[in-house]
Amino acid sequence: MSRTQLTRGRELNHVAWLYDPLTETLSFGREQRFRIKTMELLEVTPADHILDVGCGTGTLTLMIADRLSPQGKVIGIDAAPKMIAIAEKKSRRRVSSAQFQVGIAEQLDFRDNVFDIVVNSMFTHHIDHDLKQRFFREAWRVLKPGGRLITADIDRPTTVLAKVTGWFGRYLLLQPELEDNLRGRLPELMAAAGFAGVRRLAHLHGLISFFRAEKPQQERAA
Ligand SMILES: C[S@@+](CC[C@H](N)C(=O)[O-])C[C@H]1O[C@@H](n2cnc3c(N)ncnc32)[C@H](O)[C@@H]1O
C-alpha cells in the first residue's frame, strides 16, 4: 500500500474503515438519494474519461464505472491509502473497471487536457482556502477544453437546521475548511480558476449543492 500523501487537507486514513457505515448512518439513510442525484447531474456518456477527486471508498467512482463502455475510463484518487485500499477491494468484488490511486487534489498526477469530467463529491470542505484554489486550478488543467467540473458539496445553508448543523461543524468541531463552503464561495473560487458558466444545478437538504462549471474551448487558466 502506498504511503499517505502529504497534504494539509483533512484526509481520512485513520477512519477509513468506519467511512461507509458512518456515511449511511449520519445521512439518516439519505446517501442513496444523494448518489442517484449526483449520477443524474453527471450525465456520463459511455466513452467519457472521468476523474473522481477525493473519492474516499469509491462508492461514486464504482457507480460511474457501471455506465462506461470499454472506451470509457474512471479513476478515483484520494490522499488516504486506506480509503483507496477499501475502494480497490469493493472494485474487485464487483469486477469493476474503475481504477484507484493514492494522490492529492492540489497536485494531480495527470497530464493536461485528458479528462472529459472531473467530479468531486463531499470533498472541498476537507481542504482550506489555498488548497481549494489549487485544486480548482488543477481540475481546470487536467480537463479537456470543453470538459466540465461537477462538484457536490456543502454550500450556504438555506434552512435553520442546515445553518445550525453547518456552523456547528465550523466552530464546535473546529473545521475551518467549512468556512468558504458555508459562505457560498465555491462558485467564485471556480470562476477565479478560469472556469466559465459556473452554476448551481440543484440543492439538497438545505445544505448541499451540485455545481457545474466548464473549461472553455479556448481560454487560458487564471
Ligand atoms: C468526506 S470524504 C468524501 C469521499 C467520497 N468522495 C464520497 O462522496 O463519499 C473526503 C475525502 O477527501 C480525502 N482528502 C482530503 N484531503 C485530500 C487531498 N488534499 N487530496 C485528495 N483527497 C483528499 C479524504 O481522505 C476523504 O476520503
The ligand as a MOL file (V3000), in Angstrom:
LIG
                    3D

  0  0  0     0  0            999 V3000
M  V30 BEGIN CTAB
M  V30 COUNTS 27 29 0 0 0
M  V30 BEGIN ATOM
M  V30 1 C -15.9160 13.1880 3.0440 0
M  V30 2 S -14.7950 12.2170 2.1180 0 CHG=1
M  V30 3 C -15.6780 12.0860 0.5630 0
M  V30 4 C -15.4460 10.7620 -0.0930 0
M  V30 5 C -16.2570 10.4950 -1.3750 0
M  V30 6 N -15.9990 11.4600 -2.4040 0
M  V30 7 C -17.7320 10.3970 -1.1040 0
M  V30 8 O -18.5320 11.0810 -1.7790 0
M  V30 9 O -18.1110 9.5700 -0.2560 0 CHG=-1
M  V30 10 C -13.4630 13.3370 1.6950 0
M  V30 11 C -12.2380 12.6050 1.1800 0
M  V30 12 O -11.2450 13.5660 0.7930 0
M  V30 13 C -9.9540 12.9880 1.0620 0
M  V30 14 N -8.9520 14.0650 1.0390 0
M  V30 15 C -8.7270 15.0320 1.9660 0
M  V30 16 N -7.7630 15.8720 1.5270 0
M  V30 17 C -7.3960 15.4340 0.2980 0
M  V30 18 C -6.4900 15.9190 -0.6840 0
M  V30 19 N -5.7580 17.0180 -0.4850 0
M  V30 20 N -6.4010 15.2610 -1.8660 0
M  V30 21 C -7.1510 14.1330 -2.0900 0
M  V30 22 N -8.0200 13.6340 -1.1920 0
M  V30 23 C -8.1440 14.2720 -0.0140 0
M  V30 24 C -10.1570 12.2940 2.3900 0
M  V30 25 O -9.1740 11.3150 2.6340 0
M  V30 26 C -11.5640 11.7130 2.2080 0
M  V30 27 O -11.5220 10.4020 1.7150 0
M  V30 END ATOM
M  V30 BEGIN BOND
M  V30 1 1 1 2
M  V30 2 1 2 3
M  V30 3 1 2 10
M  V30 4 1 3 4
M  V30 5 1 4 5
M  V30 6 1 5 6
M  V30 7 1 5 7
M  V30 8 2 7 8
M  V30 9 1 7 9
M  V30 10 1 10 11
M  V30 11 1 11 12
M  V30 12 1 11 26
M  V30 13 1 12 13
M  V30 14 1 13 14
M  V30 15 1 13 24
M  V30 16 1 14 15
M  V30 17 1 14 23
M  V30 18 2 15 16
M  V30 19 1 16 17
M  V30 20 1 17 18
M  V30 21 2 17 23
M  V30 22 1 18 19
M  V30 23 2 18 20
M  V30 24 1 20 21
M  V30 25 2 21 22
M  V30 26 1 22 23
M  V30 27 1 24 25
M  V30 28 1 24 26
M  V30 29 1 26 27
M  V30 END BOND
M  V30 END CTAB
M  END
